[in-house]
Amino acid sequence: MNRWTLALAIASLVMSGISLSAQDLNNPGAYMDAITSAKLEMNQQYMAYMSVAAHRRRAKKVEKVREQTLETIANCRSRTVGLPKYKGDNSLRQSSIEYIQFCYRVFNEDYSKIVNMEEIAEQSVDEMQAYLMMQEMTSEKLKEASARMNQAEKDFAARYNVNLIETKDDLSEKLSVAGKINHYSDNLFIIFFKCNWEDEQMIKAYNNKKVNDAEQARNALMHFVEEGKSKLQTDSLRNFMGNPALANSCMAALQFYDHLAKVEAPRMTDYFLKQENFEKIKKNMEAKSSSRSKEDVDAYNRAVKDINSSINEFNQLNQEVNKKRADVNAQWEKAEWDFNNDMMPHYKK
């Protein structure tokens, strides 16, 4: 389950008429190139991290890559600190250092919190939503920091008459696409998770013979199914860049949960009510141990026959539902994996 990779929007700035390989730091274009080059390795490592994270799924499995990213960011900072001021102007150098330090804090602190939150995220809908919100907030922080860095570059270029042309290179495009993929898949995942979680609550209630709790979970499940169906009809979720596979899988899961809540769960509830009624009949029968009439015995025997028949029907229904449930969960997980594998840019530094 990929729930935790983030995205950083980076716009490349190309100096028109300036050789990017030049190292005369008295030239403002070459100086900007030196600042940009110091950050390039960090951005490359970040994209590599995102690619590995998306294709390996669990946050803890990519901790080693995160540690490598932290090391790369630290090296990037050292390279930038080693650069001189430009003719006494420290604004661009300082902005770059602050940006790099901010990225380090995000990877060292925020990402660490995300990994820790993963442990409890599946315990409730609220926990999962908080987990996803943490990712969104962290992603926004990175985007805002990137925007500030880009503005500092533009301000520097304007002061020293460097002609900038904004463009997006291959790395920037991949980072942008990765962010959109994560945002899209998270929106679909929470639709699926809400229904899946209520289904689990219903199972627990049935296992504990708490019919009222099961009914509450069933009603919540129906609500989330209708909410999810409505969202899946919107243009933003119907497909991603022409790929409807994940949305189709989510809709298939909702159809299963819809039928479960409206048809199969009521039959299960009916069984538990019959079982509860039988226990009352049995208790009354046992209380009349010395004064049972033929009518009492006949009624009890009919109740035994009825409950035995209900047990067989319930077991068959339960097996069928469990198989469908397992199939739906497996299909959703495969759809998530295939979608990320197909759409997430593969990148090796």
Residue pairs with C-beta under 8 A, 6 or more apart in sequence:
1 57
1 58
1 189
1 333
1 336
2 53
2 54
2 57
2 182
2 185
2 336
2 340
3 59
3 118
3 121
3 131
3 132
3 135
3 186
3 189
4 53
4 59
4 114
4 115
4 118
4 131
4 135
5 50
5 53
5 54
5 178
5 182
6 50
6 111
6 135
6 138
6 139
6 142
6 179
6 182
7 50
7 139
7 142
7 143
7 175
7 176
7 178
7 179
7 180
7 182
7 183
8 43
8 46
8 139
8 142
8 143
8 146
8 175
8 179
9 143
9 146
9 147
9 172
9 175
9 176
9 179
10 43
10 146
10 171
10 172
10 175
10 176
11 146
11 150
11 166
11 167
11 168
11 172
12 166
12 167
12 168
12 169
12 172
13 32
13 36
13 150
13 153
13 154
13 157
13 164
13 165
13 166
13 167
14 20
14 164
14 165
14 166
14 167
15 29
15 32
15 33
15 157
15 162
15 163
15 164
16 163
16 164
16 165
17 29
17 163
18 27
18 29
18 30
18 33
18 162
19 30
20 33
21 33
22 29
22 30
22 33
23 30
23 34
24 30
25 31
25 34
25 83
25 84
25 86
26 87
28 86
28 156
28 157
28 160
28 161
28 162
29 162
31 86
31 92
32 92
32 153
32 156
32 157
32 162
34 83
35 80
35 83
35 92
35 93
35 96
35 153
36 153
38 76
38 79
38 80
38 83
38 96
39 76
39 80
39 96
39 99
39 100
41 72
41 75
41 76
41 349
42 69
42 72
42 73
42 76
42 100
42 103
43 171
43 175
44 171
44 347
44 349
45 68
45 69
45 72
45 73
45 349
46 69
46 103
46 175
47 171
47 174
47 175
47 178
47 345
47 347
47 349
48 65
48 69
48 347
48 348
48 349
49 62
49 65
49 66
49 68
49 69
50 175
50 178
50 344
50 347
51 178
51 344
51 345
51 346
51 347
51 348
52 62
52 65
53 59
53 62
53 65
54 178
54 181
54 182
54 340
54 344
55 340
55 341
55 344
55 346
56 62
57 337
58 118
59 114
59 115
59 118
60 115
60 118
63 115
66 107
66 111
69 107
70 104
70 107
70 108
73 100
73 103
73 104
73 107
74 104
76 100
77 97
77 100
77 101
77 104
80 93
80 96
80 97
80 100
81 97
83 93
84 93
85 93
86 92
86 93
86 156
86 160
89 156
89 159
91 152
91 155
91 156
92 152
92 153
92 156
95 148
95 149
95 152
95 153
96 149
96 152
99 145
99 146
99 148
99 149
102 141
102 145
103 142
103 145
106 138
106 141
106 142
110 134
110 138
110 141
111 138
113 134
114 131
114 134
114 135
114 138
117 127
117 130
117 131
117 134
118 131
120 127
121 127
121 128
121 130
121 131
122 128
122 193
122 197
124 197
125 193
125 194
125 197
128 190
128 193
128 197
129 190
132 186
132 189
132 190
135 182
135 186
136 183
136 186
139 179
139 182
139 183
153 164
154 164
156 162
157 163
157 164
168 176
171 347
174 345
174 347
177 343
177 344
177 345
178 344
178 345
180 240
181 240
181 340
181 343
181 344
184 236
184 237
184 240
184 246
185 240
185 246
185 336
185 339
185 340
187 231
187 236
187 237
188 232
188 237
188 246
188 247
188 250
189 336
191 224
191 227
191 228
191 231
191 232
191 250
191 254
192 228
192 250
192 253
192 254
192 332
194 224
194 227
194 228
195 221
195 224
195 225
195 228
195 253
195 254
195 257
196 253
196 257
196 329
198 217
198 218
198 220
198 221
198 224
199 217
199 221
199 257
199 260
199 325
201 213
201 217
201 220
202 214
202 217
202 218
202 221
202 265
204 213
205 211
205 213
205 214
205 216
205 217
206 214
206 268
206 272
209 272
209 275
209 276
211 269
211 272
211 273
211 276
214 265
214 268
214 269
214 272
215 269
218 261
218 265
218 266
218 269
221 257
221 260
221 261
221 265
222 258
222 261
222 262
224 257
225 254
225 257
225 258
225 261
228 250
228 254
229 251
229 254
229 258
231 237
232 238
232 247
232 250
232 251
232 254
237 247
238 244
238 247
239 247
240 246
240 247
240 339
240 343
241 343
243 339
243 342
243 343
245 335
245 338
245 339
245 342
246 335
246 336
246 339
248 335
249 331
249 332
249 335
249 336
250 332
250 335
252 328
252 331
253 328
253 331
253 332
256 324
256 325
256 328
260 321
260 324
260 325
264 317
264 321
267 313
267 314
267 317
268 314
268 317
268 318
268 321
271 310
271 311
271 313
271 314
274 306
274 307
274 310
275 307
275 310
277 303
278 303
278 304
278 306
278 307
281 299
281 300
281 303
282 300
282 303
285 292
285 296
285 300
288 296
